[in-house]
Structures are given as C-alpha cells and as structure tokens.
Amino acid sequence: MRALAVTTAKQWEELPDIPTVGECRAGLRCQRLDGIGAPKGTPVEITIGSNRRSMPALLDLKLKARLPIWAKPQYPPPPPASVKLIAEETRKWGKLMRAANMQSE
C-alpha cells in the first residue's frame, strides 16, 4: 500500500514526503473530525464540561505513543465551534453527495 495524500490541512511531520489533498488538487479540503457527541439541545455547560474532562486523555503522551499515525486524536475545537464545523461539513459533503447522486446507507 502507498499513501497518496493526507487529508489534513497541513502535512504530517511523520510523513514528510506525502502531500496534502489540497496540494494535489487546489481547493480540496477534507478532514477527520474526532469528538464526543451529545444529543441536540444538551445544555452548553454540560458539553463544555465534558470536553474539559476528556481533553487530558487526548493529550496523554502514553496514549498518543501507542496509537498509529492515522489514529492520533485531532483535537476538535471547543463545543460551540464544533457545532458550527459539523454543520458546515454536513452541508459541504451533502452537496457533493447530491451532485454525484450518492445515497447514504
């Protein structure tokens, strides 16, 4: 297997010879989004508290060292920004799927 590109906005230092998808195709940007979800309408204080309590685990160097490159946590933005990012990504990929006549399963 040979890596063609990474889907992050910038190159991975662990794979310095592998370009980003944006370098391969101008304007193309896709990313992995990690996070812990909560039902719509969950009070923001609860989601922020959950985020604050889960971050130490994601920052733990022992955990990061045990994960393969592709599984390393990507540290999502705090909850209010995550909600906006998820909505933007849903619109972007939904538009692409409709244009390609794709169906989700």
TORPA-701035 format. One record per residue (C-alpha): residue number from 1; residue in three letters; x, y, z. Coordinates in nm, 2 decimals, decimal comma. Each point is the difference from the previous one (the first is absolute). Layout:
<pts>
<pt><vexlum>NUM</vexlum><guse>ALA</guse><X>X</X><Y>Y</Y><Z>Z</Z></pt>
...
</pts>
This chain:
<pts>
<pt><vexlum>1</vexlum><guse>MET</guse><X>0,00</X><Y>0,00</Y><Z>0,00</Z></pt>
<pt><vexlum>2</vexlum><guse>ARG</guse><X>0,13</X><Y>0,35</Y><Z>-0,08</Z></pt>
<pt><vexlum>3</vexlum><guse>ALA</guse><X>-0,14</X><Y>0,32</Y><Z>0,15</Z></pt>
<pt><vexlum>4</vexlum><guse>LEU</guse><X>-0,10</X><Y>0,26</Y><Z>-0,27</Z></pt>
<pt><vexlum>5</vexlum><guse>ALA</guse><X>-0,10</X><Y>0,29</Y><Z>0,23</Z></pt>
<pt><vexlum>6</vexlum><guse>VAL</guse><X>-0,10</X><Y>0,09</Y><Z>0,35</Z></pt>
<pt><vexlum>7</vexlum><guse>THR</guse><X>-0,34</X><Y>0,16</Y><Z>0,05</Z></pt>
<pt><vexlum>8</vexlum><guse>THR</guse><X>0,11</X><Y>0,26</Y><Z>0,26</Z></pt>
<pt><vexlum>9</vexlum><guse>ALA</guse><X>0,06</X><Y>0,37</Y><Z>-0,08</Z></pt>
<pt><vexlum>10</vexlum><guse>LYS</guse><X>0,37</X><Y>-0,03</Y><Z>0,05</Z></pt>
<pt><vexlum>11</vexlum><guse>GLN</guse><X>0,25</X><Y>-0,28</Y><Z>-0,06</Z></pt>
<pt><vexlum>12</vexlum><guse>TRP</guse><X>0,07</X><Y>-0,25</Y><Z>0,28</Z></pt>
<pt><vexlum>13</vexlum><guse>GLU</guse><X>0,35</X><Y>0,02</Y><Z>0,14</Z></pt>
<pt><vexlum>14</vexlum><guse>GLU</guse><X>0,00</X><Y>-0,38</Y><Z>0,03</Z></pt>
<pt><vexlum>15</vexlum><guse>LEU</guse><X>-0,06</X><Y>-0,02</Y><Z>-0,38</Z></pt>
<pt><vexlum>16</vexlum><guse>PRO</guse><X>0,20</X><Y>0,29</Y><Z>-0,14</Z></pt>
<pt><vexlum>17</vexlum><guse>ASP</guse><X>0,01</X><Y>-0,13</Y><Z>-0,36</Z></pt>
<pt><vexlum>18</vexlum><guse>ILE</guse><X>-0,38</X><Y>-0,04</Y><Z>-0,03</Z></pt>
<pt><vexlum>19</vexlum><guse>PRO</guse><X>-0,19</X><Y>0,31</Y><Z>-0,12</Z></pt>
<pt><vexlum>20</vexlum><guse>THR</guse><X>-0,34</X><Y>0,12</Y><Z>0,12</Z></pt>
<pt><vexlum>21</vexlum><guse>VAL</guse><X>-0,31</X><Y>-0,05</Y><Z>-0,21</Z></pt>
<pt><vexlum>22</vexlum><guse>GLY</guse><X>0,00</X><Y>0,38</Y><Z>-0,04</Z></pt>
<pt><vexlum>23</vexlum><guse>GLU</guse><X>0,35</X><Y>-0,01</Y><Z>-0,16</Z></pt>
<pt><vexlum>24</vexlum><guse>CYS</guse><X>-0,12</X><Y>-0,28</Y><Z>-0,24</Z></pt>
<pt><vexlum>25</vexlum><guse>ARG</guse><X>-0,32</X><Y>0,18</Y><Z>-0,09</Z></pt>
<pt><vexlum>26</vexlum><guse>ALA</guse><X>-0,03</X><Y>0,37</Y><Z>0,06</Z></pt>
<pt><vexlum>27</vexlum><guse>GLY</guse><X>-0,28</X><Y>0,09</Y><Z>0,24</Z></pt>
<pt><vexlum>28</vexlum><guse>LEU</guse><X>-0,08</X><Y>-0,36</Y><Z>0,10</Z></pt>
<pt><vexlum>29</vexlum><guse>ARG</guse><X>-0,01</X><Y>-0,03</Y><Z>0,38</Z></pt>
<pt><vexlum>30</vexlum><guse>CYS</guse><X>-0,13</X><Y>-0,28</Y><Z>0,21</Z></pt>
<pt><vexlum>31</vexlum><guse>GLN</guse><X>0,08</X><Y>-0,09</Y><Z>0,36</Z></pt>
<pt><vexlum>32</vexlum><guse>ARG</guse><X>-0,07</X><Y>-0,25</Y><Z>0,26</Z></pt>
<pt><vexlum>33</vexlum><guse>LEU</guse><X>-0,21</X><Y>0,13</Y><Z>0,29</Z></pt>
<pt><vexlum>34</vexlum><guse>ASP</guse><X>0,04</X><Y>-0,17</Y><Z>0,34</Z></pt>
<pt><vexlum>35</vexlum><guse>GLY</guse><X>-0,23</X><Y>0,08</Y><Z>0,28</Z></pt>
<pt><vexlum>36</vexlum><guse>ILE</guse><X>-0,25</X><Y>-0,12</Y><Z>0,26</Z></pt>
<pt><vexlum>37</vexlum><guse>GLY</guse><X>-0,36</X><Y>0,07</Y><Z>-0,10</Z></pt>
<pt><vexlum>38</vexlum><guse>ALA</guse><X>-0,30</X><Y>0,10</Y><Z>0,20</Z></pt>
<pt><vexlum>39</vexlum><guse>PRO</guse><X>-0,37</X><Y>0,02</Y><Z>-0,09</Z></pt>
<pt><vexlum>40</vexlum><guse>LYS</guse><X>-0,12</X><Y>0,32</Y><Z>-0,16</Z></pt>
<pt><vexlum>41</vexlum><guse>GLY</guse><X>-0,12</X><Y>0,24</Y><Z>0,26</Z></pt>
<pt><vexlum>42</vexlum><guse>THR</guse><X>0,25</X><Y>-0,11</Y><Z>0,27</Z></pt>
<pt><vexlum>43</vexlum><guse>PRO</guse><X>0,09</X><Y>0,31</Y><Z>0,20</Z></pt>
<pt><vexlum>44</vexlum><guse>VAL</guse><X>0,32</X><Y>0,16</Y><Z>-0,11</Z></pt>
<pt><vexlum>45</vexlum><guse>GLU</guse><X>0,14</X><Y>-0,01</Y><Z>0,36</Z></pt>
<pt><vexlum>46</vexlum><guse>ILE</guse><X>-0,02</X><Y>-0,39</Y><Z>-0,01</Z></pt>
<pt><vexlum>47</vexlum><guse>THR</guse><X>0,17</X><Y>-0,03</Y><Z>-0,34</Z></pt>
<pt><vexlum>48</vexlum><guse>ILE</guse><X>0,28</X><Y>0,24</Y><Z>0,10</Z></pt>
<pt><vexlum>49</vexlum><guse>GLY</guse><X>0,05</X><Y>-0,18</Y><Z>0,33</Z></pt>
<pt><vexlum>50</vexlum><guse>SER</guse><X>0,01</X><Y>-0,34</Y><Z>-0,18</Z></pt>
<pt><vexlum>51</vexlum><guse>ASN</guse><X>0,25</X><Y>0,15</Y><Z>-0,24</Z></pt>
<pt><vexlum>52</vexlum><guse>ARG</guse><X>0,22</X><Y>0,14</Y><Z>0,28</Z></pt>
<pt><vexlum>53</vexlum><guse>ARG</guse><X>0,00</X><Y>-0,34</Y><Z>0,18</Z></pt>
<pt><vexlum>54</vexlum><guse>SER</guse><X>0,08</X><Y>-0,21</Y><Z>-0,32</Z></pt>
<pt><vexlum>55</vexlum><guse>MET</guse><X>0,29</X><Y>0,22</Y><Z>-0,12</Z></pt>
<pt><vexlum>56</vexlum><guse>PRO</guse><X>0,26</X><Y>-0,13</Y><Z>0,25</Z></pt>
<pt><vexlum>57</vexlum><guse>ALA</guse><X>-0,05</X><Y>-0,35</Y><Z>-0,14</Z></pt>
<pt><vexlum>58</vexlum><guse>LEU</guse><X>0,05</X><Y>0,12</Y><Z>-0,36</Z></pt>
<pt><vexlum>59</vexlum><guse>LEU</guse><X>0,32</X><Y>0,19</Y><Z>0,10</Z></pt>
<pt><vexlum>60</vexlum><guse>ASP</guse><X>0,15</X><Y>-0,30</Y><Z>0,19</Z></pt>
<pt><vexlum>61</vexlum><guse>LEU</guse><X>0,34</X><Y>-0,07</Y><Z>-0,16</Z></pt>
<pt><vexlum>62</vexlum><guse>LYS</guse><X>-0,02</X><Y>-0,37</Y><Z>0,10</Z></pt>
<pt><vexlum>63</vexlum><guse>LEU</guse><X>-0,32</X><Y>-0,04</Y><Z>-0,19</Z></pt>
<pt><vexlum>64</vexlum><guse>LYS</guse><X>0,12</X><Y>0,20</Y><Z>-0,30</Z></pt>
<pt><vexlum>65</vexlum><guse>ALA</guse><X>0,32</X><Y>-0,22</Y><Z>-0,02</Z></pt>
<pt><vexlum>66</vexlum><guse>ARG</guse><X>-0,21</X><Y>-0,32</Y><Z>-0,02</Z></pt>
<pt><vexlum>67</vexlum><guse>LEU</guse><X>-0,22</X><Y>0,12</Y><Z>-0,28</Z></pt>
<pt><vexlum>68</vexlum><guse>PRO</guse><X>0,09</X><Y>-0,04</Y><Z>-0,37</Z></pt>
<pt><vexlum>69</vexlum><guse>ILE</guse><X>0,05</X><Y>0,33</Y><Z>-0,19</Z></pt>
<pt><vexlum>70</vexlum><guse>TRP</guse><X>-0,35</X><Y>-0,01</Y><Z>-0,16</Z></pt>
<pt><vexlum>71</vexlum><guse>ALA</guse><X>-0,17</X><Y>-0,05</Y><Z>0,34</Z></pt>
<pt><vexlum>72</vexlum><guse>LYS</guse><X>0,16</X><Y>0,28</Y><Z>0,19</Z></pt>
<pt><vexlum>73</vexlum><guse>PRO</guse><X>-0,26</X><Y>0,24</Y><Z>0,14</Z></pt>
<pt><vexlum>74</vexlum><guse>GLN</guse><X>-0,06</X><Y>0,31</Y><Z>-0,20</Z></pt>
<pt><vexlum>75</vexlum><guse>TYR</guse><X>-0,12</X><Y>0,22</Y><Z>0,28</Z></pt>
<pt><vexlum>76</vexlum><guse>PRO</guse><X>-0,33</X><Y>0,15</Y><Z>-0,10</Z></pt>
<pt><vexlum>77</vexlum><guse>PRO</guse><X>-0,08</X><Y>0,36</Y><Z>0,07</Z></pt>
<pt><vexlum>78</vexlum><guse>PRO</guse><X>-0,21</X><Y>0,08</Y><Z>0,32</Z></pt>
<pt><vexlum>79</vexlum><guse>PRO</guse><X>-0,37</X><Y>-0,09</Y><Z>-0,02</Z></pt>
<pt><vexlum>80</vexlum><guse>PRO</guse><X>-0,15</X><Y>0,32</Y><Z>-0,15</Z></pt>
<pt><vexlum>81</vexlum><guse>ALA</guse><X>0,26</X><Y>0,00</Y><Z>-0,28</Z></pt>
<pt><vexlum>82</vexlum><guse>SER</guse><X>-0,04</X><Y>-0,38</Y><Z>-0,05</Z></pt>
<pt><vexlum>83</vexlum><guse>VAL</guse><X>-0,38</X><Y>0,05</Y><Z>-0,06</Z></pt>
<pt><vexlum>84</vexlum><guse>LYS</guse><X>0,08</X><Y>0,26</Y><Z>-0,27</Z></pt>
<pt><vexlum>85</vexlum><guse>LEU</guse><X>0,27</X><Y>-0,22</Y><Z>-0,16</Z></pt>
<pt><vexlum>86</vexlum><guse>ILE</guse><X>-0,23</X><Y>-0,31</Y><Z>0,00</Z></pt>
<pt><vexlum>87</vexlum><guse>ALA</guse><X>-0,28</X><Y>0,20</Y><Z>-0,17</Z></pt>
<pt><vexlum>88</vexlum><guse>GLU</guse><X>0,24</X><Y>0,14</Y><Z>-0,26</Z></pt>
<pt><vexlum>89</vexlum><guse>GLU</guse><X>0,14</X><Y>-0,34</Y><Z>-0,08</Z></pt>
<pt><vexlum>90</vexlum><guse>THR</guse><X>-0,35</X><Y>-0,16</Y><Z>-0,02</Z></pt>
<pt><vexlum>91</vexlum><guse>ARG</guse><X>-0,10</X><Y>0,26</Y><Z>-0,25</Z></pt>
<pt><vexlum>92</vexlum><guse>LYS</guse><X>0,32</X><Y>-0,03</Y><Z>-0,20</Z></pt>
<pt><vexlum>93</vexlum><guse>TRP</guse><X>0,00</X><Y>-0,38</Y><Z>-0,02</Z></pt>
<pt><vexlum>94</vexlum><guse>GLY</guse><X>-0,38</X><Y>-0,02</Y><Z>-0,05</Z></pt>
<pt><vexlum>95</vexlum><guse>LYS</guse><X>0,03</X><Y>0,23</Y><Z>-0,30</Z></pt>
<pt><vexlum>96</vexlum><guse>LEU</guse><X>0,27</X><Y>-0,22</Y><Z>-0,14</Z></pt>
<pt><vexlum>97</vexlum><guse>MET</guse><X>-0,20</X><Y>-0,31</Y><Z>0,05</Z></pt>
<pt><vexlum>98</vexlum><guse>ARG</guse><X>-0,31</X><Y>0,15</Y><Z>-0,16</Z></pt>
<pt><vexlum>99</vexlum><guse>ALA</guse><X>0,21</X><Y>0,11</Y><Z>-0,30</Z></pt>
<pt><vexlum>100</vexlum><guse>ALA</guse><X>0,14</X><Y>-0,35</Y><Z>-0,04</Z></pt>
<pt><vexlum>101</vexlum><guse>ASN</guse><X>-0,34</X><Y>-0,15</Y><Z>0,05</Z></pt>
<pt><vexlum>102</vexlum><guse>MET</guse><X>0,13</X><Y>-0,20</Y><Z>0,31</Z></pt>
<pt><vexlum>103</vexlum><guse>GLN</guse><X>-0,22</X><Y>-0,14</Y><Z>0,27</Z></pt>
<pt><vexlum>104</vexlum><guse>SER</guse><X>0,11</X><Y>-0,05</Y><Z>0,36</Z></pt>
<pt><vexlum>105</vexlum><guse>GLU</guse><X>-0,06</X><Y>-0,34</Y><Z>0,16</Z></pt>
</pts>
